[in-house]
Every structure is written in structure tokens, then in C-alpha cells.
Amino acid sequence: MDDMCAKCKALCCKYFCFEIDSPDEYDDFEDIRWYLCHEGVSVHVDEDEDWYIQIENPCNKLDENDRCTIYEDRPLICRQYTGDNCELTGSDYGYVEEFATPEQLDEYAHKTLGEKDYEQAMVKFRAKAAKATQKDMKMHLFKVGLLPRKGRG
């Protein structure tokens, strides 16, 4: 174990993160909104406009002192992790956007898609899922206060 890892509390071993498809349409945002309804999940967009999901879930090979119990046989991804991208060194990951709640993403989606397109897609997809007419769904969404969306978030 190198000196830098010996000083650390295994920050890189307490979550995992991977790239997801960038949302282009309402239903794409709805999938990501569902992710954010779960504990320990966040989503961010990096400087290259790539989208990532981060899941807080510590490695089960850490001991009570946050030391790797399989260090000599650790997975390749752990071996490739270097001080250049280590959280202990205070590296800035350069997120352009970061979402920790469904409401934050919803506000971003509303702005990105535009008010009219967002609301039309919302009615369309929810009507389809509920096997209802779009007219009935729109009336329902007004009744329960989900339309109009302007100013929410």
C-alpha cells in the first residue's frame, strides 16, 4: 500500500460511479429521476457533458479501519486508481451539474426541454402508463397540482 493510501479513509472505496446515457427527452429524464428517488444516489454532468450516476455503497472488503482486506488481490479497477484522481488530494472533478434529488433534476429537465414540451410529454407518457386519455390525464394533473409546472422546484 502506498503512503497516500495509508493516510486515507478509503474515500474511493465507498461509492461507485459509471457513465449513463445523456437525457434528450422527457422519458429519459424520468428514468434518471427514478434513480434519484433511491438513497445514496446522485447524478452529475462533467465538463465534457457526459452524464454519470454515483451510488454511495462501501466496498464490503473494507475492514473496521477502512483498510482493504484483499489489497494484494484487489480488482483491476482498484489497481488502476491513482493519486492523480484521488479525493484525498482534493482534486476537483469539474461537475457542470450535480443532482442529489428528483426535484433538482425535474427543474433542470423543465428548463432544458422547455415548459410547453415538458408538460406535453409529461401528459403523454403518464397517460400511456395509466392507460388513460391525454385529456383525462391533463385534467388529473391539474387537479393534483402537478400542472402547470412553471415555478416548481
N, C-alpha and C positions, 0 to 999 in steps of 0.2 A: 504494500500500500504506500502510495507516495505521501509526502509530507502534507500537501494541501488537503488530501482526503482525510488524513488523520485529524485535522483541525475542524472538519465539517460535521454537521449533524445530519448527513445523508439527505440533503435537500433534493438532490436529483433522483433519489430513490423513493420519493413519497408521492409521485404522480407520474402519469404518462400522458403523452401528447402526440397526436397524429393529424395529418392533413385531411380535410374534408372538402367536398365539392363546394365551390362558391355559389351562394344562392342567387338565382336570377329571377325567380318567380315566387309568388305568394306561397305555394305549397312547399318550395324549398326552405323558405323562412320558417314555415310551420314545423318542418322536421327538426330544424335547429332549435326552435322554441321548445319542442318536446324534450330535447336533450337537457336544456337549461331548467326544466322542471325537476331534475334529479339533483340530489345533494352531491356536492363536491365536483360539479361540472361547470366549466366556463368555456367560452369560445373567444378566440381572438383573431384579428387580421394583422398580418405582418406588413412590413414595408414594401414587399413585393405584391401585396394584395392577395396573398394566399390565406385561406381560412384554416384554422386549427381548432380541434376540440381538446381540452385538457381535463383529465379526470384525476382528482385527488384520491389516491389509493396506494398506501405504502406497500413496498415490496415485502412479501412475507418471509424473506430471507434475512431481514434485519433483526439483530438481537436487541435486548433492552437498552443497550448503549448506542444504538443506531450504527452498528458495525455489521458489515456483510458477513454472513456465516458461510458463504460459498465463494469467497473472494477469489481463490485460485481457480475456481471452476465457474466463474460468473459468465453470464451470456455475453455474446459478442458486442451487442449494443452498449453494454456497460463498459467493456474494454475500450471501445472507440470514443467514449465520452472524455473530453479533455478539459484542461483548465481554461482553454480559450472560450468555452461556452458554459463555464461553471457559475452557478449562482453565488457561491461564496466570494468570488472575485468582484461581485457587484455589476456584472455585465448587464447592459440594457438590451432587452430583446427587441425594442423598437416596434411595439404594437401600435398600429394606426387606430384600431378599435379594439375594445375589450368588453365582453358581455358576461355578466355574472347572473343576471336574472332574465326571465322571459319578457318582462316589461321593457327592459333596456333594448332587447333585440326587436321587440314589436315596434317601438318608437323609431328605431333605425330603419326597419323594413317599410314602415309607413312613409318616411321621408324619401327613401330610395325608390320605391315603386310609385309614389305619388298618391295623394288622397283618393282620387276617383278610382284609379286602377286597383289600389289596395282594397278598397271597400267592395268593388265589384267582384274581385277574386275571392274575397272572404265570403261573400254571399254565395257565390257559385260553388266553391269547394265544400262549404258547410251544408248547403242544400243537398249536394250529391251524397255526402256522408250520412245525412239524416233521411235520405230518400224523400225529400220534400221539394216543393217547387221553390224556385228562387224568390218569387213574390212572397210566399209564406215565410221563408227564412228571413228575408229582409224585414218583414213586419215583426218577426220574433226578435231579431237582433235589436231593433229599435225599442221594443218593449222591455227587454232586459238591460238596456243601456249600453250595448256594445256598438251601436251606431248612433250618431256619427262618431268616428274615431278621432276627429280633429281635437288636438289639445290633450290627448291621453298620454300617459307615460310619465 
